[in-house]
Amino acid sequence: MRKILVLTTLVAAVVAAVGATGAAAGGPCGVALSETFDHSAISTGTPFSTGTVTVVGVTSTSSVAATVTLDDGSGDTLTIDLTGTTTGSTHLVFTSSSGTITGGTGSCAGASGSVTAGVLKGENTNTQWESTTPIAGGAISIGGGGAGAGAGAPPPPPPDNAFLCYSAFQDNPGVWVMPVATQLLQQGYWSPYAVPGNVAGGTNIGGYHLTCNLASGQSASDSTLGGAGETYGASDKSVVSDVPGHYAIVGS
């Protein structure tokens, strides 16, 4: 009973800590995107109301992709990859058909999501750019925590069981209830690694599968996969990495 009580207290502390850091990390990025800019300067919209814009990749009418980087000037950036078509000559016009938020820094670190609309016009012989239609999208996900996670959405509940490994010759891990898993970790068992992608017949969680041993050339990143398929960034690693039911994600 004492061990169960201690574990319950530990998991509660982890949930509280991760929830607090997740909410703080969201900042201006934990909102829906609706961004316009004029001559490479942010005009209105969220998450940034001021700053600069860089557009690369649009060089001629054969260009079909553009990378837009928003920078508020204080360490917060957001990168958006757009696909579409280009028309014009002196003033190229890029019309987006779809787009993806591919990352950021500062409060937008680990940002992801999708965007729609977005018509960009090159000015001053295409050295500066304007958005004649806003780049817009739904709530931005921070660090893979799900849509709106940066806005302070509660973290998933702690898992009831945990996958563990006990042999260097083992591929798929075994599974134990949390109190037993905690004891086994103290006896030399270890948590498996999370590899991107699902495999048939494997132990799949979210978009990952678990394996007991790293392959040649693989190494663990600073990101961690939770038992409900949620992911935690480097800032939460020290909080969740030693808790049963959390698995180090293999880097690329």
N, C-alpha and C positions, 0 to 999 in steps of 0.2 A: 504493500500500500504506500509506503514511504517513497519508493522509487517511482511509482505512478504519479504521486503528487509532485515530486521534484520535476518529472518530465513535463507534466501539465504546466507547471510554473515556467519552465524553460521555453516551451512552445509559445505560451502567452506573451512572454517577453520578446520573442522573435517577431511574432505578428505585430506587436506594438511598435517595435523598432523599424521594421520594414515599412509599415503603414506610414510612420512619421517621415522617413526619408523619401518615400515615394511621393508624398504630398508636397514636400519641399522641393523635390526635383522638378515638379511640373511647371511651376512659375507661369510665365506667359504662354508656354507651349501647351498647357492643358486646356486648350479651348479649340473651337472650330476655326478653320483657316479661311480668311477672306482678305486677300492681299492685293493692293494696287500700288503701282509705282510710276514715277514720272521722271524721265531723264536719269535713270539709274539711281533714283532716290525714292525710298519708301514714302508713299503719300498717306494712305490710310489703311485700316484693316488690322487684323490680329494675326499672329501673336505680337507683331512689332508695329508700332505706330510711326517710328522714325528709323532711319538708318540708310544703308546702301544696298544696291542690288547688282549682282554680276550675272550676266547671261553669256554662256559659252556654247559652242557647237553649231550655231546658226551662221553659216558662212556663204551660202548660195541657195538657189531654188531647189537644189538636190538634197538639202539638209532635211532630215526627218526626226531629229532629236535635239532637245535643248536642255541644258542643266542650268537651273536658276538657284543662286545662293543668296539668301537674305541675311543681312548682318546688322544687328542693332547698334554695333559699335562698342558694346560693353562685354563682349565675350559670348553672347548668344547668337548662334547662327542656325539656319535651317536650309537644307539642301533638297531640291525638288527636281526630279527627272521627268521631262515631258516628251511625249511622242506626238507627231503630227506632220503637217505639211508646210512648205515655205513658198511664198509668192513674192513678187516685187523685184526691184533691182537696187536702186540707190537706197531706198528704204525697204528693207526686207520685212515681211510680215509672216510670223510663225503662228499658225493656228493649231492649238493642241487638241488631240482627240482623247488622250488619257494621260494620267500622270501618277507618280509615286513619290512620297516623301521618303528619302533614303538615309536620313540621319541628320545630325546637328551637333552643336557643342553648347556648353553652359547649361541653361535650363532646358534646352532642347536635345541634350545628349541622348542618343538611342531612339530618337523620334522615328515613327513610321506612320504610314497611312496612305490613302489614295486621294487624288484631287481630280476635279473636273474643270471644264471651261479653260480660260486662259488664252488670250490673243495678245501676242507680243509684237511690237513694232519697233524696228531699228531706226534711230534718229541720228543726225550728224554723221551721215555716211556709215551708219550701223556701229558707231563707236559707243553710243548710249542707247538705252532701251526704255520703252514705255509699255505698260500693260493697258490695252484698250478695253479688255474684259478681265475682271479679277481672276486670279488663280484662287480657286475655292475648293473646300473639302469639308468632310465631317470632323469630328473630334480627333485630335492627334493622340496617338498612342505613344507613351514614353517608356522606353526600355522593354517593349514587348509585353507590358502589363495589361493590354486590352484597351479598347477605345475609351478615352476619358480617364485613363489611370492617372495621368498627371494632374487631374483636377481633384484628386483625393478620393478616388473610388476605393472601397475597402478591399484589402487583399483577400485571396481565397482562404478558406479554413484550412488548418493544418491537416495533413493526410492521416488516415487511421492506420496505415501500414507503411512499410518501407522495404525497398529492394536492396539486397546486400549480396556481396560476393565473398567466397571463402577459399577459392582455389585459382592458381595461375593458369590452370588448364580449363577453366570454366568460361563459357561465353555468355549465356543468358543468366542473369542473377536469380536468386530465390527471393521469396517474399515472406515477411514476418510482421506480426502486429507490433505497434510502436514500442511498448514496454520491453518486449523480447529483443527487438532490433537494437534498442539502446544498450542492453546488456551484451549482445553479440559484438557490437562495435568496440566495446571495452575489452573483448576477448580476442581481437585481431581481425574480425571481419571488416570489410570496407564497402563504401558506397560505390556503385558502378558509375561509369561516365555516360553522358548524354551526347549522342552523335546526331547531327542534323539528318532528317529523313526517316521515314518508316520502313521497316523490313517485314516481309511475310514471315509469320511464325515467331517474330521477335517480341521483346518487351517494349511496346510503343507507348509513349506518353506525349500527347500533343503532336507536334511535328518532329519528334525525336525518337530514337530508339536507344535502349540502354545496353551497354556492353561492359564486361568485367575488366577487360584489359585493353590498353591502348595499342593500336597497330603501329608499325614502324612509321616514323615521321609525324605521328599525331602527338598533340600536347593539349593539356587543359587550358582553357581561356579563363578570364576573370569573371565570366558570366555563369549563372547557376540556374538549373531547371528545377522547379518545384513539382510536387506530386500531382498538382492539378493542371500541369501544363503551362503554368506561369513562368516567367523568366525574371531573374534579378541581375542587375548590373554590378560593376566592380565596387560601387559604393556600399553595396549590401553584402559583399562576399564574406566579410568577417563575421557577419551576424548569422548567415544561413548555412555556411559551408560545412559546419560540423554537426548540423542537426539532421537526424535520420529523415529520409524522404526527400532530400535535396541532392542534386547531382551536378557535378561540374560539367559544363558544356565544352565539348572538344572544339578547339579553334580550327580555322581553315589553314 
